[in-house]
Amino acid sequence: MTSFEVDPKLYSPLADSQLNVELDTGDMILNIGPQHPATHGTLRLVVRLDGERVIKADPVIGYMHRGYEKLTEYRTYPQITTLVNRIDWLSSFANEVPFIGAAEKLMNIEATPRALYIRTILTEMARISTFLLFLGEMGLQVGAITPAFFGFRDREYTLNLIESATGGRFHPNYNRIGGLKEDLPWGWVAECRNTMKKMLDSCDEFEDLVMGNPIFQARTRGIGIIPAELGASYGVSGSNLRASGVDWDLRRDGEPLLPYNEIEWKTFTHQDGDSFARYWVRLQETRESARMILQLLEQLPAGPIMAKVPRIIKVPEGEIYVNAENPLGEMGYYIISKGATGPFRVKIRTASFSNVSILPWLLQGIYVPDVITVLASLYFILGDIDR
Amino acid sequence: MADDEVTSPDVDDAGETATVATIEVPEVSAPEAAESQVPAMTDANAALLARVTAELGEAILESGQAGVDLIIRVTPESWARAAEVCRHKLGFDYLCFISGIDWLPTPSVGGEDAESDTSAPVQPKTMTFGVAGSEGRFQVFARVSSTRVARVGLTLKVDIKESKPVVGSWCGTYPGADWHERECWEMYGFVFDGHPSLRHLYLPHEFEGFPLRKDFPLLAREVKPWPGLVNVEGMPGEPDEEEAST
């Protein structure tokens, strides 16, 4: 449903005959989506156009609303990991970590060091595989086919690693309260190290192929600029906000959930805040994640992967908000527990929801072809918006 | 340990378990805080509470701590003003989320038969309220944080009357509140006074009812208490169990 008033003249049979007399300069309403490759799901954009320029854009979401907040109230904690896997399906593993972390904090259980390290490795690997899809996809949206092939090729390596460790390419369901389902398979660490070294090379490839390309620059520079202050008040987070010059990363600035302080790494910011900056930041972060994984593999402690956990998981009464830096931004769970085997209420704060809520403001005044690049550069997953 | 003890700013970086009682405490008239908060309030939160109290004063009804976040409950009249104070005076430039809570007990699923089934959680039957309390069944809660200061978060709660679920909108202060409030409106039926256009966000526009309220049944569970409890049907041609036993 749109709130726009449709000019009846546009739909009158006389419109054609008028065309030869004088061009109708009235506004036009264009539906982008619900199914468009730049949207990773089903997002519909109703845009009102003046010629090629967007006057007003209204995202229509909810095509994939699955009611997870309601469903969590009817399930136990271990069952909910299955649900949260499917929120942002490109980086499922990263979704599990804050949820399990919240339950662990309420129960006062600490996962074993080895489990925490493996969680960190797989979270970063989820980040790499998500960003590789972005790096390829973004090229596709500006008309370059090659980056897409590169992205999908390299993403396959990381997905294979995730699959061999967890058993699932997209929905690992690997976290347990107190640790992990099982240990890494034999030979995984060596294989992972090789792949991450390969990943560093492919990041250079992307840099050579895409960043210097004049067409890519012409299509992305100065387009879709998010001012830092406005972005924060909309709740835009993650790489999108860092591309606007805000040096804020929950891996460093949030409550410690994973041992990021035990390795050397840095954050990347860009001052421009445009589509190009978002691409640049994500490319640097992909490389940095590969470096982080190499360090984590060096330091991977031995030991058990599960802490001592009661057989029936009952979470004591209380409430807590735990968030983490997901590939797409801040993902958090506000869990209210009443001492049962399942939560009383879970508020799922997803990154894409807030990232996309800035679209009506962001798309104003830009041209239709740029709508696509701005959508692609914001990088959202519809499951992450609709929950 | 009482929550209304406030540390002087030069000792605010002590650890979470620091003993607040040993530190010289300036007299700040914090509102009656919840006495029975199990974890003692951290120094950082106590300092933050003092700053919030200085701005909002009487508007704060109760305060507490969950995890590491400070939680305050403000009066419904000052809800919109609390947002302005957070953004412009306290430096919380980032809106995390706005949502609602229905404190009504979760209905037991599938009648009394399902009670022994551990696959479906059994929630308490009495209505209790979380940190910072509540007056009635409904609450709106929101969390703001800062992109400039690490590890700081403030959760605000406000009571909503069941008879007249109206509260001020945050849209003027945090533009990102738009979608959060639309979601909250369609899921709980809370009206945000001052919101530019409260219309459906996720659900079709003809949808009736408020799905996240506790009295809205999850139909799938009404039909079958738990999908895991499958009544295995016999293969075609095989006699049913009941028939076989008779």
Interface residues (C-beta under 8 A of the other chain):
Chain A: M1 S3 I61 G62 H65 G67 E69 K70 L71 E73 Y74 R75 T76 Q79 K105 E229 L230 A232 S233 Y234 G235 V236 S237 L241 V246 W248 R252 D253 G254 E255 I312 E317 G318 E319 I320 Y321 V322 N323 E330 G332 Y334 I336 K338 G339 A340 T341 G342 P343 F344 R345 K347 R349 F353 S354 S357 I358 W361 D386
Chain B: A66 G67 V68 D69 R87 D93 Y94 L95 C96 F97 S99 I101 D102 T106 V109 T118 S119 A120 P121 V122 Q123 P124 T128 G130 V131 F141 R143 T147 R148 A150 R151 G153 T155 T173 Y174 P175 G176 D178 W179 M187 S197 R199 H200 L201 Y202 L203 H205 P211 L212 K214 L218 R221
